[in-house]
Amino acid sequence: MPSNEDIEAPLIPAGRLLPFLVVTVLFFLWAIPNNLNDILIRQFMKSFGINQSSAAQLQVIFVGYFLMAIPAGQIMRWFGYKTGLITGLILMGSGCWMFYPAAHAGVYGFFLVAQFVIGCGLSFLETGANSFIAQLGPAGSSERRLNLSQAFNPLGSISAGLIGTVFIFSGVKLSDAQVAAMQAAGTYQAYLHSETLRVVTPYIVLGCIAFFWALLVLMTKFPDLGVEDVSESSPAGMRVRLWQRHFVFAVVAQFLYVGAQVGTWSYFISYVESATGVGDKAAGYMLTGTLAAFAVGRFSSAWLMKHFHARLMLVLYAVINVALCMAAVLHPSWFGVGCLLLTSLFMSIMFPTIFALGLKGMGEKTKTAGSLLVMAILGGWALTKVMGMLWHARGLQAAYLVPVVCYVCVGLYAWLFAEARANELA
């Protein structure tokens, strides 16, 4: 059970509601390009005629996260959170607008460049927003506060699923005979190009929103946080070491968790299609359902953490997801789809909880520590690629053994290492 001090700690200190709301909206906003990837993978497999492993290169967005996290943290150390967040929004908007020339050129590599630029922007946003929210109030409420802000992230994910399903997926599924007829008539390439062009409008609109929100952040007064309320302040005069054991394992756990989340969602539509025989549009709506489960988990966890310890919830949710993923591997059917859908409910608390636990006691190293935890998002690219290779070699069901291993490791982190800091300071 949480201590009385944790329960009584105010969630949002007086006078800080406006910056809390402005930054919390960013959690919603960056979820859209992140989760449109799951739609793009399926769409580009069709329009560019590429396989699963090649389509997974769209997750190069996470390479941008990795490469820019440390520079983002340093810029925010020198110039503050506001500068970092504005930079992130400008990069995100610019990458979104690059989809227009990429689509008209019809070159897959151009989309990868646009994705990389978007990823660089999202690295600034995640590095700044997560650390800012964690520091915005007392240590005792940092996990609840970050889970509350992160609860708006799956709402963005749901929006991405709906946007992609309605505006990107055409619902057209050509038979081999129809493809052959169009090829004979010389119209097949024009059809594929029209499928590629369907991605343009959603990204142009998203870019406009990013630029508008950058202006709004510029106009909002941010508090000077310094290193206040970082969480469980270190004893007076004690220099904080960056590579504390609890933090190192938090980075590893974050890498594995993000890999499990991104991999699960990236191939969810393909899993639904292969397990049930439905089309991509129906499977897209199922993806929206799993994102809705993710949202329910985030909002409910912000309340549950007032009554149960965040670390123990993390252990329990990891164990449940191991069982659900194994069921999806062993029973590729509507039952397996249901189990895979439910994993989102229980993975919902993992990113913000690992992030908040990892920042415990980092003091003046908080921004740098936040950068490294964001770099761990590279797992979304690396493990999705591994799943694609495993799918190609052993089948899609076998690929979902990767999230199983990841959840086992997350559970072990929460059980064995998340509280290691107490021993380090003893």
Summary of the structure (lengths in Angstrom):
residues: 426
radius of gyration: 21.3
end to end distance: 22.1
largest distance: 77.9
contacts: 1620
relative contact order: 0.16
helix: 81%
strand: 0%
